[in-house]
Amino acid sequence: MNLKLTNRGTTLIATIIGELDHHSAEHIIQKLDAEMMKSSTKNLIMDFSKVNFMDSSGIGVIIGRYKKIKSLNGKLSITGINDKIRRIFNLSGILKLMPAYENIDEAIKKM
């Protein structure tokens, strides 16, 4: 697992690469939380285009970051989910809480 963080204005973009599971969840939480606390971060986009596996720990990562960014009066969007991960998101109800977009550019336009 690897995590690439970039900023576009006040939007933090987190591209997760590889597997999002119980082995990588804590690392992602620590990195995202530290970056989200910077005063310039308003919104968060989590890009799943390079994720090939996710377990229930990934749901916890997403819900936790959703609550944190919401407490900062920001928004969270998801991009690049494949059919397998979309199924997990649908079953967990994540897509009822936050929007999913095809790509990062579309998510930024909608924020």
N, CA, C and O atoms as a DFTB+ gen file, in Angstrom:
444 C
 N C O
     1  1       0.842      -1.181       0.000
     2  2       0.000       0.000       0.000
     3  2       0.881       1.235       0.000
     4  3       1.921       1.291       0.656
     5  1       0.440       2.196      -0.738
     6  2       1.113       3.473      -0.806
     7  2       0.046       4.560      -0.816
     8  3      -1.072       4.330      -1.278
     9  1       0.378       5.725      -0.317
    10  2      -0.557       6.841      -0.269
    11  2       0.125       8.066      -0.861
    12  3       1.192       8.483      -0.411
    13  1      -0.511       8.631      -1.878
    14  2       0.028       9.836      -2.510
    15  2      -0.908      10.990      -2.161
    16  3      -2.106      10.927      -2.440
    17  1      -0.367      12.038      -1.554
    18  2      -1.147      13.208      -1.163
    19  2      -0.732      14.406      -2.008
    20  3       0.453      14.719      -2.124
    21  1      -1.725      15.070      -2.598
    22  2      -1.486      16.285      -3.353
    23  2      -2.570      17.287      -2.989
    24  3      -3.619      16.921      -2.459
    25  1      -2.308      18.541      -3.276
    26  2      -3.287      19.588      -3.015
    27  2      -3.611      20.323      -4.300
    28  3      -2.739      20.591      -5.126
    29  1      -4.880      20.640      -4.445
    30  2      -5.338      21.546      -5.497
    31  2      -6.131      22.627      -4.802
    32  3      -7.305      22.454      -4.476
    33  1      -5.473      23.736      -4.584
    34  2      -6.100      24.800      -3.811
    35  2      -6.340      24.327      -2.391
    36  3      -5.404      23.914      -1.706
    37  1      -7.577      24.382      -1.943
    38  2      -7.910      23.966      -0.580
    39  2      -8.410      22.527      -0.521
    40  3      -8.915      22.082       0.510
    41  1      -8.268      21.798      -1.630
    42  2      -8.713      20.405      -1.669
    43  2      -7.518      19.463      -1.571
    44  3      -6.580      19.548      -2.364
    45  1      -7.562      18.574      -0.599
    46  2      -6.551      17.538      -0.429
    47  2      -6.988      16.321      -1.233
    48  3      -8.118      15.852      -1.091
    49  1      -6.102      15.813      -2.069
    50  2      -6.392      14.629      -2.864
    51  2      -5.523      13.489      -2.344
    52  3      -4.295      13.572      -2.348
    53  1      -6.186      12.422      -1.894
    54  2      -5.498      11.246      -1.370
    55  2      -5.686      10.097      -2.350
    56  3      -6.783       9.554      -2.476
    57  1      -4.622       9.733      -3.038
    58  2      -4.661       8.604      -3.961
    59  2      -4.099       7.392      -3.238
    60  3      -2.926       7.361      -2.866
    61  1      -4.944       6.404      -3.046
    62  2      -4.546       5.179      -2.363
    63  2      -4.118       4.183      -3.431
    64  3      -4.827       3.966      -4.413
    65  1      -2.956       3.582      -3.228
    66  2      -2.392       2.663      -4.223
    67  2      -2.182       1.303      -3.569
    68  3      -1.489       1.186      -2.559
    69  1      -2.791       0.279      -4.161
    70  2      -2.628      -1.079      -3.649
    71  2      -3.826      -1.531      -2.850
    72  3      -4.966      -1.363      -3.283
    73  1      -3.578      -2.104      -1.685
    74  2      -4.634      -2.665      -0.851
    75  2      -4.951      -1.749       0.326
    76  3      -4.050      -1.210       0.970
    77  1      -6.230      -1.583       0.594
    78  2      -6.679      -0.838       1.768
    79  2      -7.315      -1.860       2.704
    80  3      -8.484      -2.219       2.566
    81  1      -6.512      -2.314       3.658
    82  2      -6.963      -3.347       4.588
    83  2      -6.480      -3.035       5.992
    84  3      -5.937      -1.959       6.243
    85  1      -6.679      -3.974       6.907
    86  2      -6.317      -3.712       8.306
    87  2      -4.817      -3.467       8.496
    88  3      -4.416      -2.851       9.483
    89  1      -3.993      -3.937       7.570
    90  2      -2.553      -3.705       7.662
    91  2      -2.177      -2.260       7.321
    92  3      -1.214      -1.725       7.869
    93  1      -2.927      -1.636       6.428
    94  2      -2.581      -0.296       5.959
    95  2      -3.482       0.805       6.521
    96  3      -3.153       1.984       6.396
    97  1      -4.592       0.452       7.127
    98  2      -5.587       1.443       7.562
    99  2      -5.009       2.477       8.530
   100  3      -5.224       3.675       8.346
   101  1      -4.293       2.040       9.541
   102  2      -3.774       2.975      10.548
   103  2      -2.787       3.966       9.935
   104  3      -2.792       5.145      10.290
   105  1      -1.956       3.503       9.032
   106  2      -0.989       4.377       8.347
   107  2      -1.740       5.457       7.555
   108  3      -1.380       6.632       7.612
   109  1      -2.764       5.062       6.832
   110  2      -3.545       6.012       6.035
   111  2      -4.248       7.016       6.941
   112  3      -4.258       8.212       6.647
   113  1      -4.831       6.546       8.031
   114  2      -5.515       7.434       8.973
   115  2      -4.551       8.492       9.509
   116  3      -4.875       9.679       9.523
   117  1      -3.373       8.064       9.948
   118  2      -2.406       9.005      10.513
   119  2      -1.968      10.045       9.490
   120  3      -1.920      11.237       9.794
   121  1      -1.651       9.600       8.288
   122  2      -1.203      10.525       7.241
   123  2      -2.302      11.513       6.856
   124  3      -2.055      12.715       6.759
   125  1      -3.525      11.002       6.635
   126  2      -4.630      11.878       6.233
   127  2      -5.002      12.864       7.333
   128  3      -5.199      14.049       7.065
   129  1      -5.096      12.387       8.555
   130  2      -5.474      13.277       9.659
   131  2      -4.458      14.402       9.838
   132  3      -4.835      15.552      10.064
   133  1      -3.182      14.074       9.739
   134  2      -2.140      15.099       9.887
   135  2      -2.262      16.143       8.774
   136  3      -2.145      17.342       9.024
   137  1      -2.493      15.689       7.572
   138  2      -2.592      16.609       6.433
   139  2      -3.888      17.420       6.483
   140  3      -3.894      18.599       6.127
   141  1      -4.979      16.800       6.919
   142  2      -6.269      17.492       6.984
   143  2      -6.283      18.608       8.027
   144  3      -7.067      19.549       7.907
   145  1      -5.450      18.520       9.022
   146  2      -5.429      19.532      10.074
   147  2      -4.717      20.814       9.647
   148  3      -4.759      21.810      10.369
   149  1      -4.073      20.802       8.500
   150  2      -3.451      22.020       8.001
   151  2      -4.555      23.011       7.655
   152  3      -5.591      22.633       7.109
   153  1      -4.334      24.242       7.965
   154  2      -5.373      25.266       7.816
   155  2      -5.838      25.459       6.378
   156  3      -6.936      25.967       6.149
   157  1      -5.023      25.064       5.412
   158  2      -5.402      25.274       4.020
   159  2      -6.365      24.212       3.489
   160  3      -6.966      24.402       2.431
   161  1      -6.522      23.094       4.208
   162  2      -7.389      22.015       3.731
   163  2      -8.843      22.290       4.069
   164  3      -9.208      22.465       5.231
   165  1      -9.657      22.324       3.036
   166  2     -11.096      22.532       3.195
   167  2     -11.871      21.263       2.843
   168  3     -12.788      20.869       3.563
   169  1     -11.497      20.627       1.733
   170  2     -12.196      19.447       1.241
   171  2     -11.216      18.302       1.009
   172  3     -10.006      18.507       0.909
   173  1     -11.769      17.088       0.926
   174  2     -10.959      15.892       0.727
   175  2     -11.550      15.065      -0.403
   176  3     -12.757      14.825      -0.444
   177  1     -10.695      14.633      -1.318
   178  2     -11.069      13.679      -2.354
   179  2     -10.231      12.423      -2.118
   180  3      -9.003      12.482      -2.063
   181  1     -10.911      11.296      -1.981
   182  2     -10.221      10.017      -1.847
   183  2     -10.330       9.298      -3.190
   184  3     -11.419       8.936      -3.634
   185  1      -9.173       9.103      -3.825
   186  2      -9.105       8.486      -5.152
   187  2      -8.795       6.995      -5.004
   188  3      -7.749       6.612      -4.479
   189  1      -9.723       6.167      -5.476
   190  2      -9.592       4.715      -5.375
   191  2      -9.235       4.069      -6.713
   192  3      -9.354       2.851      -6.850
   193  1      -8.805       4.843      -7.689
   194  2      -8.538       4.308      -9.024
   195  2      -7.393       3.298      -9.053
   196  3      -7.292       2.505      -9.989
   197  1      -6.536       3.319      -8.042
   198  2      -5.404       2.399      -7.997
   199  2      -5.521       1.379      -6.859
   200  3      -4.540       0.721      -6.511
   201  1      -6.721       1.249      -6.283
   202  2      -6.949       0.278      -5.206
   203  2      -7.410      -1.039      -5.835
   204  3      -8.370      -1.065      -6.604
   205  1      -6.714      -2.134      -5.501
   206  2      -7.097      -3.428      -6.051
   207  2      -7.784      -4.333      -5.033
   208  3      -8.305      -5.387      -5.398
   209  1      -7.790      -3.932      -3.754
   210  2      -8.468      -4.705      -2.721
   211  2      -8.805      -3.791      -1.557
   212  3      -8.019      -2.914      -1.198
   213  1      -9.973      -3.996      -0.970
   214  2     -10.360      -3.255       0.225
   215  2     -11.208      -4.159       1.111
   216  3     -12.091      -4.862       0.620
   217  1     -10.942      -4.141       2.416
   218  2     -11.782      -4.880       3.353
   219  2     -12.544      -3.890       4.234
   220  3     -12.548      -2.690       3.958
   221  1     -13.180      -4.379       5.277
   222  2     -14.011      -3.522       6.124
   223  2     -13.216      -2.430       6.830
   224  3     -13.792      -1.416       7.224
   225  1     -11.927      -2.607       6.998
   226  2     -11.096      -1.553       7.585
   227  2     -11.121      -0.303       6.722
   228  3     -11.056       0.814       7.234
   229  1     -11.214      -0.493       5.413
   230  2     -11.292       0.633       4.493
   231  2     -12.547       1.455       4.709
   232  3     -12.522       2.680       4.594
   233  1     -13.645       0.783       5.023
   234  2     -14.891       1.492       5.322
   235  2     -14.698       2.374       6.547
   236  3     -15.151       3.519       6.571
   237  1     -14.031       1.847       7.555
   238  2     -13.744       2.631       8.755
   239  2     -12.883       3.843       8.467
   240  3     -13.103       4.916       9.030
   241  1     -11.897       3.676       7.587
   242  2     -11.036       4.797       7.200
   243  2     -11.876       5.893       6.555
   244  3     -11.743       7.069       6.895
   245  1     -12.733       5.506       5.631
   246  2     -13.545       6.481       4.898
   247  2     -14.527       7.190       5.831
   248  3     -14.613       8.417       5.818
   249  1     -15.261       6.431       6.634
   250  2     -16.251       7.035       7.538
   251  2     -15.576       7.955       8.547
   252  3     -16.093       9.031       8.845
   253  1     -14.441       7.546       9.068
   254  2     -13.707       8.388      10.020
   255  2     -13.249       9.696       9.399
   256  3     -13.363      10.749      10.027
   257  1     -12.727       9.647       8.160
   258  2     -12.274      10.869       7.490
   259  2     -13.478      11.729       7.108
   260  3     -13.386      12.956       7.123
   261  1     -14.595      11.106       6.769
   262  2     -15.828      11.849       6.469
   263  2     -16.261      12.663       7.695
   264  3     -16.584      13.845       7.577
   265  1     -16.267      12.032       8.858
   266  2     -16.657      12.734      10.084
   267  2     -15.680      13.861      10.411
   268  3     -16.086      14.948      10.823
   269  1     -14.393      13.591      10.222
   270  2     -13.380      14.602      10.544
   271  2     -13.485      15.806       9.612
   272  3     -13.467      16.943      10.084
   273  1     -13.592      15.588       8.300
   274  2     -13.652      16.716       7.358
   275  2     -14.962      17.474       7.531
   276  3     -15.002      18.691       7.347
   277  1     -16.032      16.768       7.882
   278  2     -17.319      17.418       8.130
   279  2     -17.228      18.316       9.365
   280  3     -17.817      19.397       9.390
   281  1     -16.492      17.874      10.387
   282  2     -16.317      18.700      11.588
   283  2     -15.512      19.960      11.289
   284  3     -15.573      20.934      12.040
   285  1     -14.759      19.942      10.191
   286  2     -13.989      21.110       9.751
   287  2     -14.771      21.923       8.711
   288  3     -14.223      22.809       8.056
   289  1     -16.066      21.601       8.576
   290  2     -16.974      22.249       7.619
   291  2     -16.568      22.019       6.165
   292  3     -16.797      22.871       5.306
   293  1     -15.971      20.871       5.902
   294  2     -15.568      20.524       4.548
   295  2     -16.403      19.388       3.988
   296  3     -17.339      18.901       4.622
   297  1     -16.034      18.977       2.774
   298  2     -16.732      17.900       2.081
   299  2     -15.743      16.813       1.690
   300  3     -14.558      17.072       1.481
   301  1     -16.256      15.590       1.595
   302  2     -15.461      14.459       1.126
   303  2     -16.135      13.869      -0.098
   304  3     -17.346      13.651      -0.108
   305  1     -15.347      13.615      -1.125
   306  2     -15.823      12.946      -2.337
   307  2     -14.921      11.763      -2.626
   308  3     -13.764      11.723      -2.209
   309  1     -15.472      10.805      -3.346
   310  2     -14.744       9.602      -3.725
   311  2     -14.649       9.559      -5.254
   312  3     -15.596       9.916      -5.956
   313  1     -13.502       9.121      -5.751
   314  2     -13.347       8.991      -7.203
   315  2     -12.715       7.651      -7.546
   316  3     -12.082       7.000      -6.715
   317  1     -12.914       7.264      -8.805
   318  2     -12.192       6.139      -9.384
   319  2     -12.492       4.772      -8.809
   320  3     -11.601       3.924      -8.764
   321  1     -13.716       4.528      -8.366
   322  2     -14.001       3.211      -7.787
   323  2     -14.369       2.207      -8.884
   324  3     -15.137       2.508      -9.798
   325  1     -13.802       1.017      -8.764
   326  2     -14.130      -0.039      -9.720
   327  2     -15.406      -0.757      -9.260
   328  3     -15.942      -0.456      -8.193
   329  1     -15.879      -1.687     -10.055
   330  2     -17.144      -2.364      -9.755
   331  2     -17.114      -3.126      -8.435
   332  3     -18.101      -3.127      -7.699
   333  1     -16.005      -3.766      -8.132
   334  2     -15.889      -4.546      -6.897
   335  2     -15.982      -3.622      -5.668
   336  3     -16.683      -3.934      -4.705
   337  1     -15.286      -2.513      -5.711
   338  2     -15.301      -1.584      -4.581
   339  2     -16.626      -0.832      -4.526
   340  3     -17.112      -0.525      -3.438
   341  1     -17.214      -0.531      -5.674
   342  2     -18.537       0.116      -5.690
   343  2     -19.563      -0.769      -4.970
   344  3     -20.431      -0.270      -4.254
   345  1     -19.454      -2.060      -5.168
   346  2     -20.361      -2.994      -4.503
   347  2     -20.220      -2.897      -2.974
   348  3     -21.218      -2.874      -2.253
   349  1     -18.990      -2.842      -2.498
   350  2     -18.731      -2.689      -1.060
   351  2     -19.305      -1.370      -0.557
   352  3     -19.922      -1.324       0.507
   353  1     -19.104      -0.301      -1.320
   354  2     -19.627       1.015      -0.936
   355  2     -21.147       1.019      -0.909
   356  3     -21.749       1.609      -0.012
   357  1     -21.771       0.369      -1.880
   358  2     -23.234       0.306      -1.902
   359  2     -23.775      -0.479      -0.707
   360  3     -24.734      -0.053      -0.064
   361  1     -23.166      -1.611      -0.417
   362  2     -23.614      -2.440       0.703
   363  2     -23.441      -1.737       2.045
   364  3     -24.261      -1.900       2.948
   365  1     -22.375      -0.959       2.171
   366  2     -22.090      -0.281       3.440
   367  2     -22.858       1.035       3.599
   368  3     -22.925       1.577       4.702
   369  1     -23.432       1.547       2.522
   370  2     -24.156       2.810       2.587
   371  2     -23.292       4.046       2.429
   372  3     -23.778       5.166       2.587
   373  1     -22.022       3.860       2.119
   374  2     -21.105       5.002       1.976
   375  2     -21.588       5.970       0.901
   376  3     -21.491       7.186       1.070
   377  1     -22.102       5.441      -0.194
   378  2     -22.504       6.309      -1.306
   379  2     -23.765       7.110      -0.989
   380  3     -24.142       7.993      -1.759
   381  1     -24.416       6.818       0.123
   382  2     -25.539       7.655       0.573
   383  2     -25.035       8.856       1.366
   384  3     -25.738       9.858       1.495
   385  1     -23.819       8.755       1.895
   386  2     -23.233       9.833       2.689
   387  2     -22.448      10.830       1.849
   388  3     -22.447      12.027       2.134
   389  1     -21.782      10.333       0.816
   390  2     -20.885      11.179       0.038
   391  2     -20.958      10.815      -1.436
   392  3     -21.237       9.666      -1.778
   393  1     -20.710      11.783      -2.312
   394  2     -20.791      11.506      -3.745
   395  2     -19.555      10.775      -4.268
   396  3     -18.457      10.894      -3.723
   397  1     -19.770      10.019      -5.341
   398  2     -18.676       9.357      -6.043
   399  2     -18.643       9.882      -7.469
   400  3     -19.685      10.045      -8.104
   401  1     -17.447      10.144      -7.966
   402  2     -17.254      10.676      -9.306
   403  2     -16.289       9.783     -10.075
   404  3     -15.537       9.003      -9.491
   405  1     -16.329       9.913     -11.380
   406  2     -15.464       9.103     -12.242
   407  2     -13.989       9.451     -12.055
   408  3     -13.133       8.567     -12.054
   409  1     -13.693      10.757     -11.895
   410  2     -12.293      11.172     -11.811
   411  2     -12.151      12.409     -10.912
   412  3     -13.140      13.004     -10.486
   413  1     -10.931      12.764     -10.647
   414  2     -10.619      13.867      -9.738
   415  2     -11.108      15.203     -10.280
   416  3     -11.658      16.008      -9.529
   417  1     -10.916      15.447     -11.567
   418  2     -11.345      16.724     -12.159
   419  2     -12.847      16.941     -11.988
   420  3     -13.288      18.043     -11.664
   421  1     -13.623      15.890     -12.207
   422  2     -15.081      15.994     -12.039
   423  2     -15.433      16.282     -10.584
   424  3     -16.317      17.093     -10.307
   425  1     -14.751      15.627      -9.661
   426  2     -15.015      15.850      -8.230
   427  2     -14.694      17.284      -7.825
   428  3     -15.446      17.896      -7.067
   429  1     -13.593      17.820      -8.321
   430  2     -13.207      19.196      -7.981
   431  2     -14.234      20.182      -8.517
   432  3     -14.588      21.139      -7.827
   433  1     -14.716      19.967      -9.730
   434  2     -15.734      20.851     -10.307
   435  2     -17.014      20.853      -9.474
   436  3     -17.661      21.890      -9.333
   437  1     -17.379      19.704      -8.928
   438  2     -18.635      19.580      -8.172
   439  2     -18.517      20.089      -6.729
   440  3     -19.528      20.370      -6.086
   441  1     -17.297      20.207      -6.229
   442  2     -17.128      20.671      -4.854
   443  2     -17.316      22.159      -4.813
   444  3     -17.217      22.764      -3.746
